[in-house]
Amino acid sequence: MPLGPAPRGDGAAPPDPECLLRACLDTGAVTGLTGLTGAFAALPFSSRVLWGKPASALHSAAEATAAARPDLAEAAWRVTAALLESPPLRAVSGRTAEGRFRRRSCCLYYRAAPGKAGPVCGDCVLTPVRRPRESA
């Protein structure tokens, strides 16, 4: 399954990263896995669960890019914010009161552990939200 366009040898400028990622979400590999006719269509997963993982992966990729290439951090966060604010990702992710990324679904990986009691991801909807302390 191709994850991106084939390399071009014609010297043309590379496509805009947001356009590439948008194409992947709209018609590419991600849709092939998450869509109603995708790889998981026969399984009883909601689209919220299926789209939560790509939202989390997109956010994690921006974090990794910003850490490894500070010169690309601003562009990575700009593209990520634009994609996370558009359908279908807008419905499956958001920010906590402290500004931390948080999925609105659980990927259910914790259930693969023995006793179905594994840890949950740091951005999972099942993790407790830290409430700011109120001053007296």
N, C-alpha and C positions, 0 to 999 in steps of 0.2 A: 504494500500500500504506500504510494508516494506521500511523503510528508510536506512536500513543497514542489515548486515548479522545477523543471529540468534546467540545468545551467545553460545560459545563453552564451554563444561564442561570437555574437555579432557586434560586440563592443557597446551595446546599448546600456544605459544606466540601469542599475538594479531597481526592482520595484520598491515602492515605499513599504517599510515594515508593517505599518498598520493595514495596508491593503493586502499584503500577504497573509497576515494573521486573520483578517476578516474573511478572506477567501477560504482559509482552512476551517473557520467556524461555520461559514454559510454553506459551502459545497464540498469541502475537502475531507480530510481524514477524520477530524473530530466529529463532523456530522455523520460520517459513516459508522461511527461507534455509538453516537448518542441519539440519532434520529429514530423515528418510529419504525423505519424500515432497516435500521442499522443492525450491527452485530448482536446487540442485546434485545432486539425487538421481541423475541419469543420469551424473554424472562420477565418476571413481575417486578420490574424496577420503574419507579416514576421518573419522568423526565427531569424533575428537580434533582434527584439523586444522580442521574447520569450527567447532567450539565454542571453539577457542583464541582466535580473533579477537574474538568478543564478550567473552570474559574480559579480554583486553587492553584493549579499548575501554572496558569498565566501569571498569577500574583507571585508565586515562588520563583518563576523565571525572571521576573523583573527584579526581585530581591537579589538573586544570584548575579544578574548582570550588573546591578548597581554596586555590589560588593567587589566584583572582579574587575569591572571597568568603570570607575567613577566618572570618566569622561562621557560615558553613554547613559549614566543614571537618569538624567533629566528626560532624555528621549524615551528611555525604557518606561519610566513612570507615566509619561504623557500618553504613549500608545496604550499602555495597560489600563490607565484610567478611562480612556475613550472606549476601549472594548468592554470593560466591566460595566460601563454605564449604558451599554446598548443590549438589546435583546439578543439572545436568550440569557446572557450572563447577568443582567441587571436583576432578574428575579431570583437568582440563586446565591447572591453574595452581597455583602454590604460592609459597613464599618461599625465598630463598637463606639461607645461614647468617648473612649480614649483614642479613637482613630485607627485601631487595629483592624486588619482585614479579618472577615469572618464569613464562613459559608453559612447558608441558610438550610443546609442539608448535611447529612452524614453519609460518607462513602460506604459505610457498613464494614470496613476492613476489620474492625475490632471483633466482629463476629466470626472471623476466620481463625481466631486463636482458640487454643484448647478451652473448653468450657464457654466459648463465645464471650470471653471476658478480657480481650486484649485492650491495649491503650487506644485512645482516640487521637486523631490528628490535632495539632495545636489550634487550627482554625475551624474546628468542627462545631456544629451547632450544639452538640452535647457537652461541650466544655463549659464550666461555669463562667459566667460573665463577671468580671471584677467590677464591683460598684465603687464609685468614688466615695471616700469617707466624708460624712457630713461634719462640718465644723460646729462646735458647741456654742 
